[in-house]
């Protein structure tokens, strides 16, 4: 049984939003700590990095990693994309120590509806929303992206209900895709990290909560209508098996969908090589190619 928490939307006008222009000489304006939802009296917030020049048609939502149990919206590693004209929104979400799955997906979809409702106020166009994430964030980005219109993952929005949470493109960096196979694919080090993380995230080992594990796995949601996907994964990753990306690649190929998979030779779990000029340009071109 899922633990579900109501998500209440709140007006941005009730809060003071910090805006920094060209912080430290950086080529963007930053609106920080904008509340997009409230759970049990606690606001959940996001940051918006906007290009100083004219923005491209769309917005990127960044989902941080941290084994679903730690991490924050601070310092997203894809800010070079802002310099290319993309607004980037980095969001917080309820961590697994506070709420189990599907709370995290509820929060992500709530943020997307909020951004569409407030797009004019924030000065960007949110008809096209692209979702990016790394590690656990890559898993959540893929899951949010392949579940457009899945009602029981929408959450309990009391505002912005008229807005869509649909996503038009996905970039998953070294993320999970199938929680029912991940333990069998893991190294001993990976198991030491993954087992306690999964127990906290979905409420038990996958074999003990199979229906939850499947619902939390992107591979079980892929159909002919899911958006384009780009995956980048290190072939020496000791924490997240590269086979997780290969499984999602196979599902996309099974349906003849738009998918790109880039194995990063010699790379482990994260690192600056995923965000160098070459791979930032690859992400930019991927987005530009989405109709």
VENFENQUI-V821959 format. One record per residue. N is the residue number from 0. NEAR is the number of other ideal C-beta (glycine too) atoms within 12 Angstrom. Layout:
BEGIN
<<N | NEAR> <N | NEAR>>
END
This chain:
BEGIN
<<0 | 13> <1 | 24> <2 | 21> <3 | 22> <4 | 27> <5 | 21> <6 | 39> <7 | 25> <8 | 34> <9 | 27> <10 | 20> <11 | 28> <12 | 11> <13 | 12> <14 | 18> <15 | 12> <16 | 25> <17 | 16> <18 | 20> <19 | 20> <20 | 17> <21 | 18> <22 | 21> <23 | 10> <24 | 9> <25 | 20> <26 | 21> <27 | 37> <28 | 27> <29 | 34> <30 | 33> <31 | 27> <32 | 25> <33 | 35> <34 | 33> <35 | 47> <36 | 42> <37 | 26> <38 | 32> <39 | 15> <40 | 12> <41 | 19> <42 | 27> <43 | 36> <44 | 33> <45 | 42> <46 | 38> <47 | 44> <48 | 45> <49 | 38> <50 | 30> <51 | 21> <52 | 17> <53 | 14> <54 | 30> <55 | 25> <56 | 22> <57 | 35> <58 | 43> <59 | 48> <60 | 52> <61 | 45> <62 | 49> <63 | 40> <64 | 38> <65 | 32> <66 | 34> <67 | 44> <68 | 29> <69 | 21> <70 | 32> <71 | 24> <72 | 35> <73 | 20> <74 | 19> <75 | 36> <76 | 34> <77 | 41> <78 | 32> <79 | 29> <80 | 41> <81 | 36> <82 | 25> <83 | 30> <84 | 27> <85 | 41> <86 | 44> <87 | 48> <88 | 47> <89 | 43> <90 | 44> <91 | 37> <92 | 48> <93 | 37> <94 | 31> <95 | 29> <96 | 19> <97 | 23> <98 | 31> <99 | 31> <100 | 46> <101 | 38> <102 | 37> <103 | 49> <104 | 45> <105 | 41> <106 | 47> <107 | 49> <108 | 47> <109 | 47> <110 | 47> <111 | 45> <112 | 35> <113 | 45> <114 | 46> <115 | 35> <116 | 27> <117 | 31> <118 | 28> <119 | 13> <120 | 19> <121 | 30> <122 | 23> <123 | 34> <124 | 22> <125 | 35> <126 | 20> <127 | 31> <128 | 43> <129 | 44> <130 | 52> <131 | 51> <132 | 49> <133 | 42> <134 | 42> <135 | 43> <136 | 44> <137 | 45> <138 | 50> <139 | 52> <140 | 48> <141 | 53> <142 | 47> <143 | 51> <144 | 49> <145 | 42> <146 | 38> <147 | 28> <148 | 20> <149 | 28> <150 | 14> <151 | 19> <152 | 31> <153 | 28> <154 | 41> <155 | 25> <156 | 30> <157 | 17> <158 | 23> <159 | 30> <160 | 19> <161 | 11> <162 | 25> <163 | 23> <164 | 37> <165 | 28> <166 | 46> <167 | 35> <168 | 40> <169 | 51> <170 | 51> <171 | 51> <172 | 49> <173 | 45> <174 | 52> <175 | 54> <176 | 46> <177 | 35> <178 | 46> <179 | 29> <180 | 26> <181 | 40> <182 | 30> <183 | 19> <184 | 26> <185 | 28> <186 | 22> <187 | 12> <188 | 16> <189 | 30> <190 | 22> <191 | 16> <192 | 31> <193 | 37> <194 | 24> <195 | 20> <196 | 37> <197 | 37> <198 | 28> <199 | 28> <200 | 44> <201 | 42> <202 | 27> <203 | 24> <204 | 24> <205 | 32> <206 | 20> <207 | 17> <208 | 24> <209 | 19> <210 | 21> <211 | 28> <212 | 30> <213 | 22> <214 | 30> <215 | 43> <216 | 36> <217 | 47> <218 | 39> <219 | 27> <220 | 32> <221 | 33> <222 | 20> <223 | 14> <224 | 19> <225 | 35> <226 | 37> <227 | 31> <228 | 44> <229 | 41> <230 | 46> <231 | 42> <232 | 43> <233 | 32> <234 | 23> <235 | 21> <236 | 37> <237 | 23> <238 | 36> <239 | 46> <240 | 34> <241 | 35> <242 | 29> <243 | 43> <244 | 43> <245 | 27> <246 | 36> <247 | 45> <248 | 32> <249 | 23> <250 | 30> <251 | 34> <252 | 18> <253 | 16> <254 | 20> <255 | 12> <256 | 24> <257 | 23> <258 | 34> <259 | 29> <260 | 31> <261 | 29> <262 | 21> <263 | 29> <264 | 14> <265 | 11> <266 | 27> <267 | 24> <268 | 35> <269 | 31> <270 | 22> <271 | 15> <272 | 25> <273 | 38> <274 | 29> <275 | 18> <276 | 16> <277 | 17> <278 | 32> <279 | 31> <280 | 18> <281 | 28> <282 | 40> <283 | 30> <284 | 19> <285 | 34> <286 | 36> <287 | 22> <288 | 16> <289 | 28> <290 | 12>>
END
